[in-house]
Amino acid sequence: MKPNVFSTIDQWYRSTLAALESSAPDDVDQDQPPMLHVYTEVFHGFSARLTKGQAEEMKARPEVLNVFPDQIHQLHTTRSPQFLGILNPHDQNKNKNHIGLLRASDYGSNVIIGVLDTGIWPERESFHDRGLGPVPSHWVGHCDKRLNFTCNRKIIGARVFLSGTHGETPRDFEGHGTHTASTAAGRAVKNASLFGYGSGTATGIASKARLAIYKTCSPTGCLGADIIAGLDAAVRDGVDIISLSLGSPPQGLLQYNFDPIAIATFGAIDHGVFVSASAGNSGPKDFTISNVAPWITTVGASSIDRNFPVDLVLGNGRVVTGSSFYDGKSLPRDKFFPIFYPGNTSLTFKGVTVKKAGGVGMVLANEDAKGENTLNDAHVLPSVQLNAKLGHVAFDYLAKSPNPKATIVSRGTQVGVKPAPILGWFSSRGPNLASINILKPDLIAPGVDILAAWPDNVGPTTQPFDKRKIEFNIISGTSMSCPHVSGVAALLKGAHRDWSTARIRSAMMTTSYVRDNVGNHIRDRATNSKASAWGYGSGHVDPEKAIDPGLVFDLTVDDYVQFLCGSGYSKKDIQAITRRAVKCSKNEIKPWDLNYPSISVVFDDEETTKFEVAVTRTATLVSKIASTYTVKIESPKGFLVSVNQSKLVFNRSEEKQSYVVNISSANNKLPPVHGNFSSVSGCMTWSDGGTWYACLLWSRGR
């Protein structure tokens, strides 16, 4: 509590900093440590520049819960809304009995999405405000209009939370923030494309939702102190949704009380603000997931049913197909080409080198270690990127032909590609070491080759040499998948204003799917085999089903507090996370009993010989009519799964029913373990005749 002698929190904090002067070593500047930010909404505290000794003295003070060092966090469309199955008004009119998500939410028009990123380019057509009504009445933020930056009824607020050259304006000088903001909530723009690729009408998921921009990231990354400041302001300003396409290093912060994003987002959830965040781009290895706190909706990346094929036609008539973007014509057939290995420089920079040397085309072939994994770039000359297998075909021809010739022919844009979706090879994977019983990511969403708005002052490759001007760019990453889910959350919030953040997430998770557009299990691009739940979580988001999930698994802030108690956090650590006095009671929640939409349990054959656990869940009916749900179980291989009741009977909306899931190993033995840790998964479905279904997954390891 603030001492009465101080009239404001700010005075108290500055006095506390000033008192550190006496303990500063003689060889350190005796000036008062500069205050960077003061936090009042999602986090009670401040950030400042301190010496190691000052930080230790600060931590020893009885009124201080924790002191942790700052670190840099990294930044981690025409087709994707259609691929997600979001029905446009024309399609909705074909089915008068179906009120689509867009119509039910009015495209998210009264919902505010706060985007923490590199800023935004406000002049883009994706951010016009024609046809929008007044700014939502719960908005109390403001617009930083320095250096000719303007807001409107679409971009209703913009602020800066970093210092230096890029901190003078909310304007985007990197492209990342403009891309993510327009993915979540861009207006419809006809004839959008990158050099003609992906041509069509580009629109964000929640095209009438309002945008509040918080510039927290620079070319070097995003400081935790700035991220917290942006989150603090966003909650104070009145946003409904927060979109975070950034994160800490993979599994870098395994305790929530030392994770600034986990702490600040808990404060956001406490204020009723939904938070979605990218899973990270450190896949395909396991244990690489970021943003894993159970109150954050963590999003991995997948492909959509669109690609951009480029044929490499060899002189012997063999054709191998890769992909890339180029804004010029195809090569004539009688020109040779060099083949280059990927190195430490960007692939597009290699093209500059080739072009300066007089080359007319370029073939990029993966090393064996990268296998099938390719990402498209906007090259400066005709290029094709091949996976490792096809790269060997090109190498073999080059080595054996006395006069190797080839041409590069683009086939433009293909849609309706099968199979799709496919888990992106770069998408970070679990398991979640911070809370092994919370399956992360929660969902996957489109994040491969996503077309969205782009600033005037940044070339498509973001390289200094690239002076090409574009209005839209196609890029990949979980940074692109996160705003898809942010947009869906905005639509659900618009359709269900009374839903909690946990209900919104539950609706998306329990209605997600795990089979692609040819009916097979979603595959992993990295292995070209069945994807793991550590990669896709509960499945791929399905917005139209999420509007009416039937049942939800709700959570309160107190549930998260008792989860932290049951996870072994001390009262002081929990208070540092939750900003409240904590009393861990007999009602503390074991990690596997948090009322999460997915289930993850772990068995360790070095710690126990009893391989069984009982997991409790409570479902809430959100449909308007009485319903009876029947369970169907597909047990994971090597395990037995049962439920203490085969039916859940609900007589009225908002009624709750609890049940117990018993999971045990078959024959009291664990299935064979491949490596130190492995997993199997199963599916449990509650159905009232086809309107709702949930896939619940179990992980095990040693």
N, C-alpha and C positions, 0 to 999 in steps of 0.2 A: 504494500500500500504506500502511496505517496505521503511523505511526512507533511504535516500541516504548514510547516515553515515555508514551503515552496508553493507558489500559486499555480504553477503549471508543471506538467510532466517534463516538458522541455527544460525548465529551470533545474529540476531535480537531476536530470541526466547530465546536464552541463556542469553542475556543481560536483557531481560524482567524478566526472572526468578531471576537473580542475584539481581535485584532491589527490590525484595520482602524481602530481608534479613532484612532491617531496620524495617519492620512491624511485624516480627516474635516475638511472646511472649518470655519472658525471659526463660520460662520453656521448650522451644522447641529447638531442635538442630539447631544451627545457620548456619550449613553448607548449601550450595546452594541446593535447592530441585533437586533431580536427574531427569534429562531428560530421558524419556523412549523411545518415538518415535517422529519423526518429519514427518508430513504428507504434501505432495505437490500436489498429483494428485486428489484424490477423496474428499479431506478435507484439508483446509488450516489451519494448527494449529499444536499442539503438545500435548503430554500427559506427565505428571510429577506427582511426589508425593508432595502434598501440604497439609498444615494444613488447617483447616476450615477458619481461619482468612486470610491466604494467598489466598485461593480460592475466598473469598469475595472481597478482595482487587483487585485481578486479574479481577474479573467480573465487577468491578466499572470503570476500565480503558476505556476510550472512544474508543480505537482501538480494543477492545475485544467484539465480538458479543455475545458469550455465554461461560459459564463454566458449565460443568455437571459432576457429580461423576461417576466413573467407576463402573461397576457391572459385576458379573459373568454370562455369558450366558451358557446354557446347550446344550449338543449335543442332539439333538432331534432325469448274473444269468442264469440258464439253461432253464427256462421255460418262464420268463416274456417277452423277446423280441418276442417270438412266440405268446404269448397271446396278445401282443399289435398289432399283425398283421403285423409286419415289415417283408416284403417278402425277403426271401433269394434268391440268384441268380437263383437257380434251379426253384423255384416257379415263379420268374419273367419271365424266359424263356418260361413258359407255355403260357404266355400272351404277345405276341410281341408288342401289342399296349399300354402296361402299362410299363412306366419307373418307377420302384420302387424308394423309398426314398434312399435306400442304394446305388443303382447304380447312381442315380442323384447326390448324395453328395460324391461319392467315399468313403463311410463309414466315412465321416467327416475327411478325411486325412489332409486337410489344415486348420483345425479348432483347436484352443487351448482351452482346458477347464481348468480353474483354480479352484482347490479344496481347500477350507479352512477347515481344519479338524485336526486330530491327527497325520498326517504324512502318510507314505506309506512304505510297505515292498517291495523294488524294485526287489528282486530276484524272486518274484512270476512269474510263467509262463504267467499269465494274462498281464504282462507288458513287454513282449519281443518285440523287434523291427524288427524282421525278416520280410522282404518284405515291409518295410516302406521306403518311399522316404526321401529326405533331410528334415531337420527341416524347418518349414514355415519361409519365409523370414522376416515376420513382428515380429518375436520373438527376443527380446533384453534382456531377463533375463539371469540368471546364475544358476548353481547348487552348492549347499553347500556339499562338498565331505568329510566332517569330519567323522571320525569313520567308514571308509570303505563304505560310502554311494556312490553309483554310479548312474549316469543318462545315458540315451541313446536316441535314436530317438523316443521313446515312452514317457518316463518320461524325458521331455526336460529341466525341471528346478525344483528345490526344495530348499526351504528356511525355516528358523525358525524364529518365532516372539514371543518367550516366553523364560523366564529365568528358572533357576533351572536345575535339573538332566535331565529332558526330553527335555530341550532346547538345548542340545549339538549336536543334529543331526535331520535331517528330518525323520529319521526312526520311524516307528509306533510301539509304545509299548502298544496300547490299542485295535487295530483291527478295530475300527470304520472308520478311514480314508482309510485304505486299502480296506475295503468293499465298501464304497461309490465310491471311485475312479474306482474300477473295474466294478461296476454297470454302471457307466456312460460311460466308454470307455475301458473296459478290452478286450484283444485279445481273440480269440476263444481257449478254452482249452477242449480237449476231456476227457471223463470219469471223469468228475468232480462230486463230491458229498460230503455230510457229512455223514459218516458212511454208505454209500450206499443210503441214502435218497436224492431224487432230482437228481438222476444220469442222466448224459447226457453231451452235449457240452455246457459249460458255456461261455457266451460272453456278453460283455457290449453292450449298445445300439449303440454307435458310436465307433466301434471297432478299427478304424484307427485314430481317433482323438488323438491329443497329450495332454499330461497331464502336468500341472504345479502345483506343490504341495506347499502349504503354511501352515506350521504347526503353528496353532494358538490356539490349545486346548491341555490341559493337563488332567490328571486323575480327577482334581477338577473342570474342566469346561473351559470356554473360556472368557478371559477378553476382554471387549469392546475395550480397547486400543490396544490389540494385533490383534483383528479382523480388526480394521481400518487400522493398519499397513499392514496386509496381503492384504486387498483390495487395498490399495494405491500401494503396490508393484505389484500386479497382473495387474492393469491397466497400470502402467508404463512399465511392461515387455511385454505387447502386447497380453494378453489373449483375446479371443472372448466371452467366456462364463464363468460365475462364478457360482459355485455350493456351496450353504451354507446349510449344514445339521445341523443347530444350530439356536438358537434364544433366545430372552429374555423371562422372565417369562410371563405367559398368560396375555395378555392385560396390561402388566406392564408399558408400556410407551405409553401414549395416545396422546402425542404431538410429532410430527416428529422432532421438533427442539431439543428435549432432547433424541432422539433415535439415538445412534451412527451408528447402522446398516442402518437406514433409510437415515441418512445424507451421509454416505460413499457410499451407493449404488446409491444414486442420482448422485454422482460424477461419478460412473462407467457408468451409463446410459448416462450421458452427454458426455462420451468418446465413446459411441456406444457399450458398453459391456452389453450383456444380463445377467440378474441375476435371478436365481431361488433359492428359499429357502423353507425349510420345514415349515409346518403349526404348528407343535408342537404335542406332545403326551399327552395332558392334557384332551382329550375327555373322555366320550361323552358329558360332560356338555357344554352348550352354553357359549359364551363370553370367550372362552379359546384360541382363535386364536393368533398366533404370526406372525411377519414379514408381516405386513399388508399394508405397503406403496404402493400406486398404481403403482409405477415404478418397484416393485418387483413382479415376478411371484410366487405366493404362492401355495404350493402343499400339498394336503392331501393324505391319504393312503387308499388303497383298496386291496382286495384279488385278487388272480389269480385263474385259474381253476385247482388248484392242492392242495391236502392235504395229510396228513400223519396219517391215522387212526390207532388207537390202540384199540383192544377189551379187555374189562375187562369181563372175563367169570366167572360168579358166580357159586357157588356150586349147586345152584338150577336150573341151566341151562339157566338162564337169561344172556343175553349179552348186555352190554352197551358200547358205543363207544366214546372214547375221542381221544387224540393225544399226542405225545411226540417223542423225539429222544433218542435212546440208542444204543451203539455200541456193544452190546453183544447179546446173544441168549434169546429166550423167556423162561418164567418160566415153570417148570413141573406143571402138573395140581393139584398135591396134596399138594401144599404149601399154607399156609395162608399168608395174607398180612395185614399190618396196614393201617389205613386211617388217614391222617393228615390234619388239617386246615392250610391254608396259614397264615403266620404270618409276622412279620417285617423282618425276614431274607429272603434271596433269596430262591426260590423253590429248586434250585439245592443244596443249603447248607443243606436243610432238608434231601435230599437224602444221603448226607455224614453221617449225624447223624444216619439215619436208617441203613445204611450199617455197620457203626461201631458197632451198637447195635446187629448185626447179622441178620437184616432183609434182605429178598431176593427180595422184590418188594415194590412199593409204589404207593398209589392212592392219588391223590390230587383232592379235590373237592372244587369248588367255594362256597363262602358264597352267600347268596341270593342277597346281594347288587351288586355282580359282575355278576350275572345272566349268560347269554350265553357267556360271554367274556372269552376266553382262549387264551393263547400264548404258543407256544411250546418252550421247553428248552431241551438242551442236557444233559440228566441226567446220573448219575454215576451208576445207577442200573435200572432194568426194572421198568418203571413207566408209568402211564397214568394220564392225567389231564382231569377232567370231568367238564362240566358246572354244575350250581346249580341244575337243574332239575334232571339230571342223578346222581348227587352226592347224592340226597335224596334217589334214588333207592338203591344205594350201602349202605347207612346208614341204610335203612330199613331192608335190608337183614342181615347186621351185627348185628342189634339189635334183630332180631327175630330168627336167626339161632343158635342152640346150639353149632354147630361146623362149623363156617363159613370158607369156602374155596374158593379160586379163583385162576385164572391164568391170566397172561397178555400176549397177543399175538399181535405182530405188523403185520399189513398188508402192510407195506412198503410205497410205493409212489403211489398215484392215480392221474391221470390226466384226463382232460375232465370233471371235476367236475362241476355240475350245482346246483344252480345258481352261476354265477360269472360275473362281480366282485361284491363284497359286501363291503360297506364302513366299514373300520376298526373301532372297537369300541373305540380305544385309540386316533384316529385322532382328532385333535383339531377342534372346531367348531366356527363359527361366532355367532352373527353378529360382524362386525368390528366396535368397539366403537371409534376408532381413526378417521374413515371416514365412517359413517353409510351408505352412499350412494355408497360405493364401496364394492361390494359383494366379500367376501373372505371365503374360499380359492378360487383360480381361477380354479383349476383343481384337480382331483385325479389321482393317478397313482399307479402301484403295490408297496406295502409296507408291505405286510404280508408274512412271511416265504420266504424271498428272499435269494437265494444262491449266494454268491460272494466270492472273494478271501479273505484270512485271513493270518496274520503273523505266523511265526514259534513259536514265543516266547509267544503267548497268547493262553490259552486253550479256548475251545468253549463256556464256561460259563463266561469267563473273571475273574473268582474267583481265588484268590491266591492258593487255594488248588488244582486247576485243572491243572495238568501237561500234559494232553493229547495234542499231536501235530496234527494239521490238516492243510490242504491247503485251504479248503473252509469252510465257516460257513453259517448257515441259521439263520437269525435274522429278526426282524420286527420293524417298526417305520416309521414315516414320513421322517426320515433320509434316509430311503431306497427308498421312493417314489421320493424325490427331485432329486437324480441323474438320475433317469429314464427320467424326464423332461429335465434335463440338457443335457442328451445325445440326446434326440429328438431335442432340440434346436440346438445342434451342427450339426445334420444332415440337418436341415432346413437352417442353416447358410451356410453349404457347398453347398447346392443346390441353394440357393438364396443369393449370397454374398452381394447384394445391399439392402437386406431387413433391415429395422430398427428393434430395439429391440421390439417395440410395434407391428410391423407386425408379427414377429415370435410368440409372445404370442397370438395375435389375431387369427392367423391361427390355433393354437392348441385349443383355446377356442371355436371358432365358428364351428369347425368340431368334437368336442367332443360328446360323447353320454351319454344318461341317462337311457338306457335300457340294461338289462343283457343278457346273452347268451340263455335265454329261452323267451326273449321278454317282460319281466316284468320290471317295474321301479326298478332301483337299490335300494337294501334294506340296512338297517342299522344293523350291527351286534349287536349293543347295545340293540336295541329294537325289532329286527326281524320284522320290519315293514318298510314302505316306507321311504327312506332317505330324508333328508331335503337339500335344496340348501345351507344352512349354513354348511353342511357337505361336499358336493361334488362340490360346486361352479357351473361352467357351465357344468360340466360332466367329464367323463373319457377320458383321452387323446387317440387319434386315429392317430398315426403318418402317416400312408399311405395316409389318407385323407388330413392331414395338408399340404402336399406338394403342393396341388392345391386347396386352399380354395375358389377361385373365387373372393371373396370380402374380404377386411380387414378393420379394424377400426384402423387407424394410429394415432399416437400421437407424438408430438415433445416435447423437453425439455421446450420450452416456454409455451406449453399447461399445463404442470405440474405446472409451476410457476403461471400461471393465475388461476389454480385450487386451489393452496394454498391461493392466494388472495381471491378467492370466498369462501374459507373455514374459513375465519376470522383470518388468521395469520397476525401478524404485519409485516411491511417491514423489521424490524431488525431480526425477527424470520425467515422470508423467506430467507434473506441474509445468515443467519447462515446455512440454509439447502442447498442453491443453489450456494453459493460462488460468487454471482453477485449482482450488484446494481439492485434494483427492483423498478419498477414503476407499481403499480396496476392501471390499466386503466378501462375505461368503458367496456372493452372487457373481464374483469375477468369472469372466468367460474364458474358457480354454481356447487356445488359438483355432482349433478345428471346429469349435462350436459357434464362432462368430457367424451371424445369420447372413452369410455371403451366398450369392447365387450359384457359385461353383463350390465343389468340395475337393480338398487336397489333403491327403493323409500320408504319413511317412512311417515306414517300418524299418528298423535297424536291427539286423540279426546279430550284431555284436553287443547290443544292449538288452535284448529281451528274447525270450523264446515263445512269448505269447503274442501272436500276430493277429490281433483283433482290436477294433475300436468301434464305439457307438457315437454317432454324430447326430446332433439335434438341429432341426431347421423349423422355422415357423413361416408359413405362407399366409398372405393376406389377399382376399378376393377384392379386385378392383373393378370387376364387371358389375353391371347394374342389376343382373338377374341371378337368382339362386342357381347354383351349379354343383355338380358332383364330378370329381376328378378321380380317375383310375390310374394306377401306377403300372409302368412297364419297365423292366430292368434288363439291361445287357451288361452282365458282370465283366470286369476286366479279366484278362487271361490270368489264371492262377489264383483268382480270388472268388469268394462267395459274397454276394450282396443281398441283403433283405431289408424290408421296411416293416415296422411294427403294425402298420395298417395299410391295406391295399386300396382304400378309398378315402378321399377327403370330401366331406359333405359340408357345403356352405349354404346357409339359408338366407343370407343378406350380404349386400356390399359392405366392405370393410371388416367382415368377420375374419378372425384368425384361426388357423388350425396348425398344431405342431405335430411333428412326427420324428421318429428316430430311425436313422439308417445304420444298419450293422454291417461292417466290412471286416472280413476275416480271410486269412490265407487258406487255400485248399490244402487239406492234409497237413495242416500246421507247418507248411514249408513255404518259403518265398520262391517265386520264379527265379530262374537264373539271372544273375546280374552281369551286364556287359559294361565293364569298367567299374568305377567306384560308385556310380549312381545311375540308376536307370528308372524308367517309368512305364507303366501301363495305364490304360484309360478305359472307362466304360461309359455307359449312357443310362440315365434314368429319366423317364418321361412321365409327366403328369398330364393327362389329357381329359377334356370334357367332351370329346367327340371331334377333335381336330383343331380347336381354336388356340391351344397353347401347348408349348412343349419346351422342355428344358434339357440341356445336355450337361450333366454333372460328371466331373472327371476326378480320378484319383491318381496320385503319384506315389511312388514308393522308391526307396533307395537304401543304400547302406554306406 
